[in-house]
Amino acid sequence: MFSRINKERMNKMTNKKPIAAKVAKFLTTLQHSIMDLGDGK
């Protein structure tokens, strides 16, 4: 559910600010990577 809401927010940001969307997408990916490491995956 959280990731779906995030994607919708990303799409809105992409339409307005492509660069900001890229940064946000990168940060989200980074956050997921950190959470995966925390889970021991």
MOPAC internal coordinates of N, CA, C and O (Angstrom, degrees):
PM7 1SCF
backbone

  N    0.0000 0     0.00 0     0.00 0    0    0    0
  C    1.4713 1     0.00 0     0.00 0    1    0    0
  C    1.5306 1   109.73 1     0.00 0    2    1    0
  O    1.2310 1   120.76 1   133.52 1    3    2    1
  N    1.3451 1   116.15 1   -46.48 1    3    2    1
  C    1.4675 1   120.07 1  -177.86 1    5    3    2
  C    1.5279 1   110.77 1   -60.13 1    6    5    3
  O    1.2310 1   120.63 1   134.57 1    7    6    5
  N    1.3462 1   116.40 1   -45.43 1    7    6    5
  C    1.4619 1   119.47 1  -177.10 1    9    7    6
  C    1.5287 1   110.89 1   -66.43 1   10    9    7
  O    1.2310 1   120.43 1   147.62 1   11   10    9
  N    1.3447 1   116.79 1   -32.38 1   11   10    9
  C    1.4629 1   118.94 1   179.89 1   13   11   10
  C    1.5203 1   109.69 1   -66.87 1   14   13   11
  O    1.2310 1   120.38 1   136.20 1   15   14   13
  N    1.3218 1   116.89 1   -43.80 1   15   14   13
  C    1.4654 1   120.72 1   178.39 1   17   15   14
  C    1.5266 1   109.29 1   -62.23 1   18   17   15
  O    1.2310 1   120.78 1   139.84 1   19   18   17
  N    1.3215 1   116.11 1   -40.16 1   19   18   17
  C    1.4602 1   121.05 1   179.33 1   21   19   18
  C    1.5205 1   110.71 1   -60.76 1   22   21   19
  O    1.2310 1   120.68 1   136.79 1   23   22   21
  N    1.3423 1   116.31 1   -43.21 1   23   22   21
  C    1.4694 1   120.24 1  -179.47 1   25   23   22
  C    1.5225 1   110.25 1   -62.46 1   26   25   23
  O    1.2310 1   120.16 1   137.71 1   27   26   25
  N    1.3330 1   117.29 1   -42.29 1   27   26   25
  C    1.4675 1   120.03 1   179.75 1   29   27   26
  C    1.5224 1   110.08 1   -62.45 1   30   29   27
  O    1.2310 1   120.92 1   139.25 1   31   30   29
  N    1.3192 1   115.84 1   -40.75 1   31   30   29
  C    1.4593 1   120.45 1   179.04 1   33   31   30
  C    1.5309 1   109.60 1   -65.31 1   34   33   31
  O    1.2310 1   120.68 1   140.22 1   35   34   33
  N    1.3364 1   116.31 1   -39.78 1   35   34   33
  C    1.4714 1   121.07 1   178.54 1   37   35   34
  C    1.5205 1   110.09 1   -60.78 1   38   37   35
  O    1.2310 1   120.79 1   133.64 1   39   38   37
  N    1.3440 1   116.09 1   -46.36 1   39   38   37
  C    1.4639 1   119.74 1  -178.41 1   41   39   38
  C    1.5236 1   111.47 1   -59.43 1   42   41   39
  O    1.2310 1   120.41 1   139.44 1   43   42   41
  N    1.3167 1   116.83 1   -40.56 1   43   42   41
  C    1.4669 1   120.29 1   178.36 1   45   43   42
  C    1.5242 1   110.58 1   -64.51 1   46   45   43
  O    1.2310 1   120.88 1   138.17 1   47   46   45
  N    1.3308 1   115.92 1   -41.83 1   47   46   45
  C    1.4570 1   120.39 1   179.97 1   49   47   46
  C    1.5260 1   110.60 1   -67.09 1   50   49   47
  O    1.2310 1   120.36 1   142.53 1   51   50   49
  N    1.3231 1   116.91 1   -37.47 1   51   50   49
  C    1.4717 1   121.05 1  -178.80 1   53   51   50
  C    1.5190 1   109.98 1   -61.51 1   54   53   51
  O    1.2310 1   120.64 1   140.89 1   55   54   53
  N    1.3285 1   116.39 1   -39.11 1   55   54   53
  C    1.4662 1   119.69 1  -178.89 1   57   55   54
  C    1.5281 1   111.30 1   -65.20 1   58   57   55
  O    1.2310 1   120.44 1   146.26 1   59   58   57
  N    1.3178 1   116.77 1   -33.74 1   59   58   57
  C    1.4628 1   120.14 1  -176.16 1   61   59   58
  C    1.5282 1   112.27 1   -93.87 1   62   61   59
  O    1.2310 1   120.59 1   129.31 1   63   62   61
  N    1.3424 1   116.48 1   -50.69 1   63   62   61
  C    1.4664 1   120.29 1  -175.66 1   65   63   62
  C    1.5208 1   110.44 1  -132.39 1   66   65   63
  O    1.2310 1   120.21 1   -86.79 1   67   66   65
  N    1.3223 1   117.21 1    93.21 1   67   66   65
  C    1.4740 1   120.98 1  -177.99 1   69   67   66
  C    1.5260 1   112.74 1   -56.49 1   70   69   67
  O    1.2310 1   120.04 1   137.38 1   71   70   69
  N    1.3326 1   117.54 1   -42.62 1   71   70   69
  C    1.4611 1   120.36 1  -177.39 1   73   71   70
  C    1.5228 1   109.93 1   -66.57 1   74   73   71
  O    1.2310 1   120.48 1   134.84 1   75   74   73
  N    1.3225 1   116.68 1   -45.16 1   75   74   73
  C    1.4668 1   120.50 1   179.62 1   77   75   74
  C    1.5264 1   109.93 1   -61.66 1   78   77   75
  O    1.2310 1   120.59 1   142.91 1   79   78   77
  N    1.3216 1   116.48 1   -37.09 1   79   78   77
  C    1.4624 1   120.47 1  -179.87 1   81   79   78
  C    1.5216 1   110.12 1   -66.13 1   82   81   79
  O    1.2310 1   120.86 1   139.54 1   83   82   81
  N    1.3438 1   115.95 1   -40.46 1   83   82   81
  C    1.4636 1   119.05 1   179.30 1   85   83   82
  C    1.5186 1   110.37 1   -63.09 1   86   85   83
  O    1.2310 1   120.94 1   137.73 1   87   86   85
  N    1.3250 1   115.81 1   -42.27 1   87   86   85
  C    1.4755 1   120.25 1   179.14 1   89   87   86
  C    1.5182 1   109.84 1   -63.86 1   90   89   87
  O    1.2310 1   120.53 1   134.48 1   91   90   89
  N    1.3169 1   116.59 1   -45.52 1   91   90   89
  C    1.4640 1   120.76 1  -179.42 1   93   91   90
  C    1.5283 1   110.49 1   -62.65 1   94   93   91
  O    1.2310 1   120.75 1   139.29 1   95   94   93
  N    1.3277 1   116.17 1   -40.71 1   95   94   93
  C    1.4634 1   120.34 1   179.89 1   97   95   94
  C    1.5248 1   109.65 1   -64.18 1   98   97   95
  O    1.2310 1   121.16 1   138.23 1   99   98   97
  N    1.3353 1   115.38 1   -41.77 1   99   98   97
  C    1.4632 1   119.58 1   179.21 1  101   99   98
  C    1.5275 1   110.43 1   -62.66 1  102  101   99
  O    1.2310 1   120.70 1   135.12 1  103  102  101
  N    1.3316 1   116.26 1   -44.88 1  103  102  101
  C    1.4670 1   120.49 1  -179.49 1  105  103  102
  C    1.5259 1   110.53 1   -63.13 1  106  105  103
  O    1.2310 1   120.68 1   139.74 1  107  106  105
  N    1.3250 1   116.30 1   -40.26 1  107  106  105
  C    1.4677 1   119.78 1   179.58 1  109  107  106
  C    1.5196 1   110.07 1   -64.63 1  110  109  107
  O    1.2310 1   120.72 1   137.05 1  111  110  109
  N    1.3383 1   116.23 1   -42.95 1  111  110  109
  C    1.4676 1   120.33 1   178.87 1  113  111  110
  C    1.5192 1   109.76 1   -62.04 1  114  113  111
  O    1.2310 1   121.11 1   137.77 1  115  114  113
  N    1.3287 1   115.49 1   -42.23 1  115  114  113
  C    1.4627 1   120.54 1   179.46 1  117  115  114
  C    1.5295 1   110.06 1   -62.37 1  118  117  115
  O    1.2310 1   121.02 1   137.32 1  119  118  117
  N    1.3292 1   115.65 1   -42.68 1  119  118  117
  C    1.4597 1   120.54 1  -179.74 1  121  119  118
  C    1.5265 1   110.70 1   -61.76 1  122  121  119
  O    1.2310 1   120.48 1   137.36 1  123  122  121
  N    1.3421 1   116.68 1   -42.64 1  123  122  121
  C    1.4648 1   120.52 1   179.22 1  125  123  122
  C    1.5253 1   110.13 1   -64.01 1  126  125  123
  O    1.2310 1   120.67 1   140.90 1  127  126  125
  N    1.3341 1   116.33 1   -39.10 1  127  126  125
  C    1.4599 1   120.01 1   179.56 1  129  127  126
  C    1.5192 1   110.72 1   -62.50 1  130  129  127
  O    1.2310 1   120.70 1   137.78 1  131  130  129
  N    1.3228 1   116.26 1   -42.22 1  131  130  129
  C    1.4725 1   120.81 1   179.14 1  133  131  130
  C    1.5280 1   109.92 1   -64.65 1  134  133  131
  O    1.2310 1   120.21 1   138.56 1  135  134  133
  N    1.3310 1   117.20 1   -41.44 1  135  134  133
  C    1.4644 1   120.41 1  -179.90 1  137  135  134
  C    1.5270 1   109.55 1   -65.31 1  138  137  135
  O    1.2310 1   120.34 1   141.17 1  139  138  137
  N    1.3459 1   116.95 1   -38.83 1  139  138  137
  C    1.4653 1   120.46 1   178.95 1  141  139  138
  C    1.5238 1   110.02 1   -63.09 1  142  141  139
  O    1.2310 1   120.38 1   138.52 1  143  142  141
  N    1.3349 1   116.89 1   -41.48 1  143  142  141
  C    1.4655 1   120.54 1   178.41 1  145  143  142
  C    1.5229 1   109.56 1   -63.89 1  146  145  143
  O    1.2310 1   120.73 1   140.37 1  147  146  145
  N    1.3267 1   116.22 1   -39.63 1  147  146  145
  C    1.4572 1   120.60 1   179.89 1  149  147  146
  C    1.5189 1   111.95 1   -64.37 1  150  149  147
  O    1.2310 1   121.11 1   149.00 1  151  150  149
  N    1.3505 1   115.48 1   -31.00 1  151  150  149
  C    1.4629 1   119.75 1   179.49 1  153  151  150
  C    1.5201 1   111.02 1   -81.21 1  154  153  151
  O    1.2310 1   120.30 1   173.38 1  155  154  153
  N    1.3258 1   117.04 1    -6.62 1  155  154  153
  C    1.4586 1   120.96 1   179.30 1  157  155  154
  C    1.5156 1   112.53 1    81.04 1  158  157  155
  O    1.2310 1   120.16 1  -154.63 1  159  158  157
  N    1.3379 1   117.30 1    25.37 1  159  158  157
  C    1.4699 1   120.01 1   179.55 1  161  159  158
  C    1.5257 1   110.12 1   -89.35 1  162  161  159
  O    1.2310 1   120.10 1   180.00 1  163  162  161

